[in-house]
Amino acid sequence: LGNLSESEDHYRRSLALAEEVGYPGGQAHAVNCIAIIAHTRGEMDQAVTLYRRAVRLASIAGDLRLTGMLAQNRGVLANVRGDLDGALVRYFASLRSFEDAKDDEGISWVLNNLGMLHTDMGSFEKAQDFLSRGLSIAKRRGDLHMEGLFELNLAELFNSQERWEEADQHCRRSLEIAEERGDPLRRAEALKQRSILERGQGRLDSAGSNLLEAARLAGEGQDKLLGAEVFRELGEVQFQAGDLAQAEESWLQALEGFQELGAVLDARAVKERLAQIYP
């Protein structure tokens, strides 16, 4: 629900208890969750160190499911940093672990990430296959959280192809689920996707309003990557509206966030957009 500080307090208490009783599996799970929080906040070096510690503890515990979770999370980290080949290797390793464990929930997590990665790579047919398979699993399991993520990423997939009507359908559903669950960060992501299709249809005022709300929610939720993505899109709206000064300000803010995260591909793309303001 976007409350990272309270989450971290509970995870650290869990870690202390697991250490007290000598329970490596419990330690590994807690460290993994603390690493996810560090990653979300943009503390990437700390996240790498924590994930390595969790891998060691999971190996000691012989926890196959957690091994799959960690391979996936390290794949996400590689993806953010632009190591797409490394991300693919870790995602497929994670998928094998979850399949060996017959863990449909874990399989759905990896299918979601594979769908997102293939969308970024422009492999839209493969992306749709991964996301559609994952959505079916989430619905069968009654997993509303994952259903919302799949709807969100299908909206992004169709936005990337300028298939606005299909994007709108998935965006509406992802927003409904975020509001039903009281999930501000997923609501922010859904508003970002809605703004992209609105910009594509020339509705710049509405797109700008949705992005400002998304930026507020991302800031409150301490999600640095989402915040940078929102400001990148806000710059696109302002650029299209002819407000070059505001576009530059938004893109510089996005660039700062991407550089802090080590998101080299995203940072490079923003630099290219900035160069179009002052060639």
C-alpha positions as CSV (number, residue, x, y, z in Angstrom):
1,L,0.0,0.0,0.0
2,G,3.0,2.3,-0.4
3,N,3.9,2.7,3.3
4,L,7.5,1.7,3.1
5,S,8.6,3.1,6.5
6,E,6.1,1.0,8.4
7,S,6.8,-2.1,6.2
8,E,10.5,-1.8,6.9
9,D,10.0,-1.6,10.7
10,H,8.1,-4.9,10.6
11,Y,10.6,-6.6,8.3
12,R,13.5,-5.5,10.5
13,R,11.7,-6.9,13.6
14,S,11.1,-10.1,11.7
15,L,14.8,-10.3,10.8
16,A,15.9,-9.7,14.4
17,L,13.6,-12.5,15.7
18,A,14.8,-14.9,12.9
19,E,18.4,-14.2,13.9
20,E,17.6,-14.7,17.6
21,V,16.3,-18.2,17.0
22,G,18.8,-19.1,14.3
23,Y,16.2,-19.4,11.4
24,P,18.1,-18.8,8.1
25,G,14.9,-19.1,6.0
26,G,13.2,-16.4,8.0
27,Q,16.3,-14.2,7.8
28,A,16.5,-14.7,4.0
29,H,12.8,-13.6,3.5
30,A,13.2,-10.6,5.7
31,V,16.4,-9.5,4.0
32,N,14.8,-9.9,0.6
33,C,11.9,-7.7,1.6
34,I,14.3,-5.0,3.0
35,A,16.2,-5.1,-0.3
36,I,13.0,-4.5,-2.2
37,I,12.3,-1.4,-0.1
38,A,15.9,-0.1,-0.7
39,H,15.4,-0.8,-4.4
40,T,12.1,1.2,-4.4
41,R,13.7,4.1,-2.7
42,G,16.5,4.2,-5.2
43,E,19.2,2.9,-2.8
44,M,20.6,0.6,-5.4
45,D,24.0,-0.3,-4.0
46,Q,22.3,-1.2,-0.7
47,A,19.7,-3.3,-2.5
48,V,22.5,-5.3,-4.4
49,T,24.3,-6.0,-1.1
50,L,21.1,-7.1,0.6
51,Y,20.0,-9.4,-2.3
52,R,23.4,-11.1,-2.2
53,R,23.0,-11.7,1.5
54,A,19.5,-13.1,1.0
55,V,20.8,-15.4,-1.7
56,R,23.4,-16.8,0.7
57,L,20.8,-17.3,3.4
58,A,18.3,-18.9,1.0
59,S,20.9,-21.4,-0.1
60,I,21.6,-22.3,3.5
61,A,17.9,-22.8,4.1
62,G,17.4,-24.7,0.9
63,D,14.3,-22.6,0.1
64,L,13.5,-23.2,-3.6
65,R,10.6,-20.7,-3.7
66,L,12.7,-17.9,-2.2
67,T,15.5,-18.7,-4.7
68,G,13.0,-18.0,-7.5
69,M,11.9,-14.8,-5.8
70,L,15.5,-13.6,-5.5
71,A,16.4,-14.4,-9.1
72,Q,13.3,-12.4,-10.2
73,N,14.1,-9.4,-8.0
74,R,17.7,-9.3,-9.1
75,G,16.4,-9.5,-12.7
76,V,14.3,-6.4,-12.0
77,L,17.4,-4.6,-10.7
78,A,19.3,-5.6,-13.9
79,N,16.4,-4.4,-16.0
80,V,16.4,-1.0,-14.4
81,R,20.1,-0.6,-14.9
82,G,19.8,-1.5,-18.6
83,D,21.2,-5.0,-18.5
84,L,18.4,-6.5,-20.5
85,D,20.3,-9.8,-21.2
86,G,21.1,-10.2,-17.6
87,A,17.5,-9.5,-16.7
88,L,16.3,-12.2,-19.1
89,V,18.7,-14.8,-17.7
90,R,17.5,-14.1,-14.1
91,Y,13.9,-14.1,-15.1
92,F,14.0,-17.4,-16.8
93,A,16.1,-18.9,-13.9
94,S,13.3,-17.6,-11.6
95,L,10.6,-19.1,-13.8
96,R,12.3,-22.5,-13.7
97,S,12.5,-22.4,-9.9
98,F,8.8,-21.6,-9.6
99,E,7.8,-24.2,-12.2
100,D,9.9,-26.8,-10.3
101,A,8.1,-25.8,-7.1
102,K,4.7,-25.8,-8.9
103,D,4.1,-22.3,-7.6
104,D,1.5,-20.6,-9.8
105,E,1.8,-17.3,-7.8
106,G,5.5,-17.1,-8.4
107,I,5.0,-18.0,-12.1
108,S,2.6,-15.1,-12.4
109,W,5.2,-12.7,-11.0
110,V,7.8,-13.7,-13.5
111,L,5.4,-13.7,-16.5
112,N,4.6,-10.1,-15.5
113,N,8.2,-9.1,-15.6
114,L,8.9,-10.9,-18.8
115,G,5.9,-9.1,-20.4
116,M,7.2,-5.7,-19.2
117,L,10.7,-6.4,-20.5
118,H,9.5,-7.6,-23.9
119,T,7.3,-4.5,-24.2
120,D,10.4,-2.4,-23.6
121,M,12.3,-4.4,-26.2
122,G,9.5,-3.9,-28.8
123,S,8.7,-7.6,-28.9
124,F,5.0,-6.9,-28.6
125,E,3.6,-10.3,-29.6
126,K,5.7,-12.1,-27.0
127,A,4.9,-9.4,-24.4
128,Q,1.2,-9.9,-24.9
129,D,1.5,-13.7,-24.6
130,F,3.4,-13.4,-21.3
131,L,1.0,-10.9,-19.9
132,S,-2.2,-12.7,-21.0
133,R,-0.9,-16.0,-19.5
134,G,-0.1,-14.3,-16.3
135,L,-3.5,-12.5,-16.2
136,S,-5.3,-15.9,-16.6
137,I,-3.3,-17.3,-13.6
138,A,-4.1,-14.2,-11.5
139,K,-7.8,-14.4,-12.2
140,R,-7.9,-18.2,-11.6
141,R,-6.2,-17.6,-8.2
142,G,-8.4,-14.6,-7.3
143,D,-5.2,-12.6,-6.9
144,L,-6.5,-9.0,-7.3
145,H,-3.1,-7.4,-6.7
146,M,-1.5,-9.3,-9.6
147,E,-4.6,-8.9,-11.8
148,G,-4.2,-5.1,-11.4
149,L,-0.5,-5.3,-12.4
150,F,-1.3,-7.3,-15.5
151,E,-4.1,-4.9,-16.5
152,L,-1.7,-2.0,-16.0
153,N,1.1,-3.6,-18.1
154,L,-1.3,-4.6,-20.8
155,A,-2.4,-0.9,-20.9
156,E,1.3,0.0,-21.3
157,L,1.7,-2.6,-24.1
158,F,-1.2,-1.2,-26.1
159,N,-0.1,2.4,-25.5
160,S,3.3,1.5,-26.9
161,Q,1.5,0.4,-30.1
162,E,-0.9,3.4,-30.1
163,R,-3.9,1.0,-29.8
164,W,-5.7,3.6,-27.7
165,E,-9.1,1.8,-27.3
166,E,-7.5,-1.4,-26.0
167,A,-5.2,0.6,-23.8
168,D,-8.1,2.5,-22.3
169,Q,-10.0,-0.7,-21.4
170,H,-7.0,-2.2,-19.5
171,C,-6.2,1.2,-17.9
172,R,-9.7,1.6,-16.6
173,R,-9.6,-1.9,-15.0
174,S,-6.2,-1.3,-13.4
175,L,-7.4,2.0,-12.0
176,E,-10.6,0.3,-10.6
177,I,-8.5,-2.4,-8.9
178,A,-6.0,0.1,-7.4
179,E,-8.8,2.2,-6.0
180,E,-10.6,-0.9,-4.7
181,R,-7.4,-2.1,-2.9
182,G,-6.5,1.4,-1.7
183,D,-3.1,1.1,-3.4
184,P,-1.8,4.6,-4.1
185,L,1.3,3.5,-6.1
186,R,-0.6,1.4,-8.5
187,R,-3.1,4.2,-8.8
188,A,-0.2,6.5,-9.7
189,E,1.0,4.0,-12.4
190,A,-2.5,3.7,-13.8
191,L,-2.8,7.5,-14.0
192,K,0.6,7.6,-15.8
193,Q,-0.7,5.2,-18.4
194,R,-4.0,7.1,-18.8
195,S,-2.0,10.3,-19.4
196,I,0.0,8.6,-22.2
197,L,-3.2,7.6,-24.1
198,E,-4.7,11.1,-23.4
199,R,-1.5,12.7,-24.8
200,G,-1.8,10.4,-27.8
201,Q,-5.3,11.7,-28.4
202,G,-4.4,15.3,-27.9
203,R,-6.1,15.8,-24.5
204,L,-3.1,17.5,-23.0
205,D,-4.8,19.3,-20.1
206,S,-6.2,16.1,-18.7
207,A,-2.9,14.3,-19.2
208,G,-1.0,17.0,-17.3
209,S,-3.5,16.9,-14.4
210,N,-3.3,13.1,-14.1
211,L,0.5,13.3,-14.1
212,L,0.7,15.9,-11.4
213,E,-1.5,13.6,-9.2
214,A,0.7,10.6,-10.1
215,A,3.8,12.6,-9.2
216,R,2.3,13.4,-5.8
217,L,1.4,9.8,-5.1
218,A,4.8,8.5,-6.2
219,G,6.6,11.0,-4.0
220,E,4.5,10.1,-0.9
221,G,5.1,6.4,-1.7
222,Q,8.9,7.0,-2.0
223,D,9.0,5.2,-5.4
224,K,11.9,6.9,-7.1
225,L,11.7,5.0,-10.4
226,L,8.0,5.7,-10.8
227,G,8.6,9.4,-9.9
228,A,11.2,9.7,-12.6
229,E,9.0,8.0,-15.2
230,V,6.1,10.4,-14.3
231,F,8.3,13.4,-14.8
232,R,9.6,12.1,-18.1
233,E,6.0,11.8,-19.3
234,L,5.1,15.2,-17.9
235,G,7.9,16.7,-20.0
236,E,6.4,15.0,-23.1
237,V,3.0,16.6,-22.4
238,Q,4.6,20.1,-21.8
239,F,6.8,19.7,-24.9
240,Q,3.8,18.8,-27.0
241,A,2.0,21.9,-25.6
242,G,4.9,24.1,-26.6
243,D,6.0,24.9,-23.1
244,L,9.7,24.2,-23.5
245,A,10.8,25.7,-20.2
246,Q,8.5,23.5,-18.2
247,A,9.4,20.5,-20.4
248,E,13.1,21.1,-19.7
249,E,12.4,21.3,-15.9
250,S,10.5,18.1,-15.9
251,W,13.0,16.2,-18.0
252,L,15.9,17.4,-15.8
253,Q,14.0,16.1,-12.7
254,A,13.4,12.8,-14.5
255,L,17.1,12.6,-15.5
256,E,18.2,13.2,-11.9
257,G,16.1,10.3,-10.8
258,F,17.2,7.9,-13.5
259,Q,20.8,8.7,-12.9
260,E,20.5,8.1,-9.2
261,L,19.0,4.7,-10.0
262,G,21.6,3.8,-12.5
263,A,18.9,3.5,-15.1
264,V,21.3,4.2,-18.0
265,L,18.9,3.5,-20.9
266,D,16.2,5.8,-19.5
267,A,18.7,8.5,-18.7
268,R,20.0,8.4,-22.2
269,A,16.5,8.7,-23.7
270,V,15.8,11.7,-21.5
271,K,19.1,13.3,-22.6
272,E,18.1,12.9,-26.2
273,R,14.8,14.6,-25.5
274,L,16.6,17.5,-23.8
275,A,18.8,17.9,-26.8
276,Q,15.7,18.5,-28.9
277,I,14.9,21.6,-26.8
278,Y,18.3,23.2,-27.3
279,P,19.9,21.5,-30.3
